[in-house]
Amino acid sequence: MSNQPQIKKEKKPFAVSKLVTWTLGSLVLVLCLFLIFRKPKTENPVGSILIEIKSLPNNINFLTDADIHQRVDTILENKNFSKAYCEQVLEKNPYIKRAEVFQDLSGKLKCVITQRQPIVRVINQYQTHYYIDKGGFKFAAQTGTSARVVVVNGNIQEKVNPQDTLKTQIAQDVFAIASFVEQEVFWKQFTEQLYVDKNKDIHLIPKVGSFTIVMGNANNLTEKFENLKIFVTTILPKVGWDKYKTINVKYSNQIVTEKN
């Protein structure tokens, strides 16, 4: 019998890198299968629909519950309904400033609508009608709707696009003057209309008297309106409301009148 020493076979080291590779490969495979077979997540099925339209001052309302309900019904025809998509579609309406959509666990859908608040209605030189809201945004005046606000017409070139900002200086000046009138009860009750003449001067046409007031532009509005208020409340009652053809306040700290 041989006395040769026995040679022990050494165990190969554990292949950690192979295990890591196999594990990562399995995870990737599971993720791919999940993405392929998973069902898209949708909102809860919609049950009843509740519409809330926030009213504007002076009972101005461009929209009705039926208008919004009809639009939401159309949106719901999309099988992958979502609240975000519903809000996006509703806000394409020129009269809607903001749409907020909520859904409770029972599926009841509530739509809260904030309307744009107009402060002036523009009739430009192309006879296109549109509104400017309190934020300085233009929106189209749809047929069959109206709001009791100051109207401006005359030499106005600016047109309107959906949810459009003011582009020209004359439109910005009209907005500034209309905003000033809107903020004070005295001027809201006094002002009938604004008009832009061929020289781009803005005229304020009062509800009483046979004169027009030349405002010029929107510079120094506080000073112009303060001087004008003193003239209207102290001078005109004494001399008569039909004595002047124009009252010009466009120049700094002075009033120039033209008699009839």
LUMMARMI-839954 format. One line per field, with one value per residue (C-alpha): residue number from 1; residue in three letters; z, x negated, y. Coordinates in pm, whole numbers, plus 50000, padded with zeros to 5 digits. Last residue first. Layout:
REM residues N
num c(NUM/...)
residuo c(ALA/...)
pz c(Z/...)
px c(X/...)
py c(Y/...)
REM end
This chain:
REM residues 260
num c(260/259/258/257/256/255/254/253/252/251/250/249/248/247/246/245/244/243/242/241/240/239/238/237/236/235/234/233/232/231/230/229/228/227/226/225/224/223/222/221/220/219/218/217/216/215/214/213/212/211/210/209/208/207/206/205/204/203/202/201/200/199/198/197/196/195/194/193/192/191/190/189/188/187/186/185/184/183/182/181/180/179/178/177/176/175/174/173/172/171/170/169/168/167/166/165/164/163/162/161/160/159/158/157/156/155/154/153/152/151/150/149/148/147/146/145/144/143/142/141/140/139/138/137/136/135/134/133/132/131/130/129/128/127/126/125/124/123/122/121/120/119/118/117/116/115/114/113/112/111/110/109/108/107/106/105/104/103/102/101/100/99/98/97/96/95/94/93/92/91/90/89/88/87/86/85/84/83/82/81/80/79/78/77/76/75/74/73/72/71/70/69/68/67/66/65/64/63/62/61/60/59/58/57/56/55/54/53/52/51/50/49/48/47/46/45/44/43/42/41/40/39/38/37/36/35/34/33/32/31/30/29/28/27/26/25/24/23/22/21/20/19/18/17/16/15/14/13/12/11/10/9/8/7/6/5/4/3/2/1)
residuo c(ASN/LYS/GLU/THR/VAL/ILE/GLN/ASN/SER/TYR/LYS/VAL/ASN/ILE/THR/LYS/TYR/LYS/ASP/TRP/GLY/VAL/LYS/PRO/LEU/ILE/THR/THR/VAL/PHE/ILE/LYS/LEU/ASN/GLU/PHE/LYS/GLU/THR/LEU/ASN/ASN/ALA/ASN/GLY/MET/VAL/ILE/THR/PHE/SER/GLY/VAL/LYS/PRO/ILE/LEU/HIS/ILE/ASP/LYS/ASN/LYS/ASP/VAL/TYR/LEU/GLN/GLU/THR/PHE/GLN/LYS/TRP/PHE/VAL/GLU/GLN/GLU/VAL/PHE/SER/ALA/ILE/ALA/PHE/VAL/ASP/GLN/ALA/ILE/GLN/THR/LYS/LEU/THR/ASP/GLN/PRO/ASN/VAL/LYS/GLU/GLN/ILE/ASN/GLY/ASN/VAL/VAL/VAL/VAL/ARG/ALA/SER/THR/GLY/THR/GLN/ALA/ALA/PHE/LYS/PHE/GLY/GLY/LYS/ASP/ILE/TYR/TYR/HIS/THR/GLN/TYR/GLN/ASN/ILE/VAL/ARG/VAL/ILE/PRO/GLN/ARG/GLN/THR/ILE/VAL/CYS/LYS/LEU/LYS/GLY/SER/LEU/ASP/GLN/PHE/VAL/GLU/ALA/ARG/LYS/ILE/TYR/PRO/ASN/LYS/GLU/LEU/VAL/GLN/GLU/CYS/TYR/ALA/LYS/SER/PHE/ASN/LYS/ASN/GLU/LEU/ILE/THR/ASP/VAL/ARG/GLN/HIS/ILE/ASP/ALA/ASP/THR/LEU/PHE/ASN/ILE/ASN/ASN/PRO/LEU/SER/LYS/ILE/GLU/ILE/LEU/ILE/SER/GLY/VAL/PRO/ASN/GLU/THR/LYS/PRO/LYS/ARG/PHE/ILE/LEU/PHE/LEU/CYS/LEU/VAL/LEU/VAL/LEU/SER/GLY/LEU/THR/TRP/THR/VAL/LEU/LYS/SER/VAL/ALA/PHE/PRO/LYS/LYS/GLU/LYS/LYS/ILE/GLN/PRO/GLN/ASN/SER/MET)
pz c(47418/47626/47620/47951/48058/48403/48566/48780/48492/48159/48066/48269/47977/48027/47694/47558/47863/47992/47986/48345/48489/48626/48998/49001/48761/48986/49322/49268/48912/48953/49284/49138/48831/49040/49240/48925/48749/49055/49114/48744/48716/48380/48233/47902/47780/48034/47814/47982/47759/47789/47752/48118/48310/48259/48202/47895/47979/47684/47614/47387/47111/46868/46660/46967/47226/47403/47753/47865/48123/48423/48723/48924/48885/48954/49289/49388/49362/49256/48918/48796/48875/48702/48393/48385/48415/48159/47906/47962/47906/47587/47464/47543/47332/47425/47699/47800/47619/47773/47425/47162/47130/46903/46978/46722/46939/46781/46912/47175/47551/47748/48129/48281/48287/48157/47839/47691/47381/47150/47330/47450/47406/47686/47761/48078/48290/48625/48684/48351/48006/47787/47413/47119/46765/46570/46370/46544/46881/47097/47446/47750/48080/48436/48369/48650/48518/48667/48945/48906/49178/49031/49271/49176/49393/49355/49701/49814/49736/49412/49377/49072/49085/48780/48756/48544/48350/48104/47815/47846/47817/48196/48174/47971/48215/48519/48372/48282/48639/48782/48576/48336/48151/47986/47816/47799/48131/47949/47759/48081/48233/47948/47984/48360/48317/48084/48285/48605/48428/48303/48219/48550/48647/48945/49027/49177/49046/49160/49231/49023/49221/49027/49191/48983/49096/49057/48893/48897/49111/48924/48697/48735/48421/48452/48503/48253/48064/48340/48591/48346/48287/48660/48721/48446/48579/48927/48797/48606/48914/49121/48857/48823/49200/49231/48952/49117/49445/49292/49606/49617/49466/49721/49740/49652/49917/49801/49990/50086/49917/50162/49897/50000)
px c(56988/56692/56352/56184/55824/55762/55420/55188/55000/55180/55430/55711/55912/56278/56457/56775/56843/57145/57393/57350/57408/57182/57242/57294/56999/56746/56767/56838/56711/56407/56301/56351/56146/55852/55856/55905/55606/55378/55459/55423/55072/55007/55290/55311/55500/55781/55993/56332/56638/56917/57297/57378/57465/57357/56997/56781/56414/56188/55861/55615/55481/55461/55745/55970/56007/56345/56450/56812/57079/56875/57029/57167/56845/56647/56817/56807/56428/56234/56399/56308/55941/55953/56112/55832/55559/55725/55758/55390/55287/55495/55333/54985/55036/55006/55259/55258/55451/55668/55788/55678/55806/55735/55565/55629/55824/55921/56276/56449/56460/56756/56780/56943/57293/57207/57331/57380/57580/57281/56953/56740/56386/56132/55859/55649/55560/55620/55951/56085/56066/56363/56399/56598/56461/56588/56262/56182/56203/56512/56375/56586/56439/56419/56478/56459/56345/56550/56440/56592/56603/56670/56773/56770/56932/56736/56820/56463/56489/56398/56285/56249/56129/56179/56015/56065/56361/56525/56292/56368/56031/56039/56294/56056/55767/55986/56121/55770/55652/55956/55882/56092/55925/56250/56307/56685/56652/56528/56857/57056/56830/56914/57288/57270/57074/57327/57622/57487/57499/57222/57172/57296/57282/57510/57352/57047/56957/57111/56900/57029/57075/57162/57228/57200/57335/57130/56791/56600/56288/55995/55781/55464/55352/55355/55026/54933/54642/54500/54511/54349/54067/54017/54002/53741/53530/53541/53436/53142/53031/53034/52845/52577/52536/52508/52251/52043/52043/51887/51809/51439/51350/51304/50951/50907/50713/50409/50355/49992/49833/49787/49866/50000)
py c(62546/62652/62480/62411/62359/62208/62220/62008/61842/61852/61581/61740/61883/61968/61979/62137/62350/62546/62256/62136/62483/62755/62692/62313/62284/62458/62275/61901/61862/62087/61929/61581/61671/61788/61463/61254/61407/61387/61021/60942/61081/60910/60704/60890/61194/61235/61463/61498/61520/61773/61771/61703/61387/61024/61132/61062/61008/61077/60892/61070/60846/61142/60992/60979/60701/60697/60594/60555/60640/60751/60930/60637/60439/60757/60820/60450/60432/60122/60068/60418/60358/60018/60175/60434/60169/59939/60220/60305/59941/59928/60252/60118/59807/59438/59363/58997/58722/58452/58348/58603/58958/59254/59586/59859/60101/60433/60454/60243/60197/60055/60075/59768/59620/59275/59109/58766/58664/58640/58575/58863/58735/58755/59005/58977/59280/59110/59286/59159/59315/59230/59180/59313/59332/59634/59655/59985/59812/59772/59709/59617/59727/59592/59223/58966/58628/58348/58116/57767/57500/57155/56878/56510/56242/55916/55779/55843/56214/56390/56752/56976/57337/57557/57901/58213/58076/58317/58234/57859/57684/57660/57377/57160/57199/57142/56816/56700/56759/56576/56266/56057/55771/55658/55994/56028/56208/56519/56547/56520/56788/57027/56972/57020/57345/57504/57366/57523/57859/58087/58454/58587/58953/59004/59341/59165/58817/58491/58183/57891/57570/57252/56914/56597/56259/55941/55935/55607/55650/55803/55590/55387/55210/54831/54648/54375/54525/54743/54458/54215/54462/54514/54136/54094/54382/54232/53891/54039/54228/53907/53707/53973/53997/53620/53605/53877/53688/53375/53175/53081/52743/52468/52326/51962/51770/51577/51251/51177/50881/50591/50334/50000)
REM end
